[in-house]
């Protein structure tokens, strides 16, 4: 399940940020893919794609730093396996 979930997160991130490919450990901020507006768009996309709700406390930038960190954020919130 983890590989499927990571793959789906990767798909969501790439389509939302309009990038073709990204490594799961690549820093989205240092790479220039995420900024203040893009992170909000990404949160909305993650909520929609995974049927989850991200609370304001979720806005810790480190939780969105990479596909791996987003996986750690999203995984416990998913009620139905991906």
Secondary structure, 3 states (H helix, E strand, C coil): CHHHHHHHHHHHHHHHHCCCCCCCCCCCCCCCCCCHHHHHHHHHHHHHHHCCCCCHHHHCHHHHCCHHHHHHHHHCCCCCCC
